[in-house]
C-alpha cells in the first residue's frame, strides 16, 4: 500500500530547536527540511520527523512505552550508524546489544536519547524477513 514516495510521519516534543537540529542533523545526519519558530522538520532516514517546541518533555529518557527509530534491512547500515554514534559521541541509553540471542527474532539494537529525552532505537535483524 505504501509506495517509495510515502513517508512515515513522527512528531516529538523538543525543549530547544537548536539542540534538536544539532542532534538530528550534525549528530545523526538527518537532513533539515524546514524550520519555523515552533517546530523543525527533518528527513529522518527517508521518513518525516517533526520536533515541536514544547515545555512538556520527559524529565528522563525512558524506552517504554514510547520510542521510535529505524530497523535497518542491511547489517552494513546498522554498522555505519554504530560508527557514527561512537565517532560523534552521541548519548547512548542502551546497547549496542544482541537481543533474543539464539532465536529467530535475534537482532542487534542500540537506543539513543536526544536532547529532549526522546528515545530513538536502531536495530538490525539477522533474518531480514523478521523486520516487520
N, C-alpha and C positions, 0 to 999 in steps of 0.2 A: 504494500500500500504506500509506503514512503519511498519517494524516489531520491536520487542523489542530490537533488537541488533543495530538498527539505532540510530543516534544521530543528533539532530539539531546542526548546526554549527553557532556560533555567534562570530563576531570579532569586537573589540572595541579598540580605542586608549588608551594608558597609558603613562603618563608623567614619571613614575618611576615604574619599575617592582617589586622592593622590596615592595613598597606601595601596589601594586596590589596583591602580594602574601599575605601580611599581612591582607588585607581586605577580599579577597575571601577565603583564607584557614583558617586563625585564627579568622576572623570575621564571615563569613557566613558558614564555614565548608565545603567548596568545597575541592575536592582532587586535589593536584598538580599532573599533568600528565607528563609534560615535561617543561624544561626551557632552553632557548637559550639566547644569548646576546641581541637579538632584539625582543623576544616575550616569553610569558609564556602561557601554555595550561592547562586548568582545566577541571575536570569532575564537571560540574555545574548542580547538581540535575539530573544527567543522560544525560545531553547534553554537547557538547563541546564548551567551551568559550575560546577564544584566545585574550589575551591583547597584542597588538602590540606597541612597544615603538615608541612614536610619539611626536613631538612638537605641533601637531595640535589637542589639546584637548580643549573642551569647557571651556570658562572662568568661566561660572556659570552653575550649573545643571539646565536643562530645560526639563520638562517632554515631551512636544510635539514639534516637530513631531516624535522624536525618543527615544524609551526606549525598554527595554527587561525585561524578568523576568520569573516567574513561576506562573501558575494558578493551585493551589493545588486542587485535587479532594476531599481530606479529610479535614474537618474542623480541625481535630486534628493536621495535619501537619502545617496548617496555624498558629494555636495557638502556636505550638512549635517554629515556626520561630519568632513570636512576642516576645516570652520569650527570645529567643536568642538575638534578636536585642536590647531588653531592658537590658539584662544582660551584653552584650558586648559593650553597649553604642555606637552603630553604628549610623552614621549620617542619620537621617530621614528627608526626603524632604517634605513629606506629609503623614498625617494619623497617626495611623490607623483610617480608616473611613469606613462608610457604604455608598455605592453608590447606586443610583437608588432605594432608600428605597420604599417599598410598591409595587414594580413592579416585574415582572417575572425575570428581569435581576438583582435583588438585589444581591450585593456581598460586601464582606469586602476587603479592599485594604490597602496597605502601600507602599510608594515609598521611596527608599533609594538613596543616591548618593555615588558613590565610590570616591576614592581619586583623580581621573581624571575627576570628574563631569559627569560620565556616570550615567544615571538614571536606576534603577532596580525596577520594580514593582512586588509585590507579591499579589495574590488575591485568594479568595475562594468564589465561587457562592453557594448560598443557595440551588439552584437546579442544581446538577452536570450536567444535560443534556445541560445546557447553557454555559458550559465551552468552547465550540467551536462555 
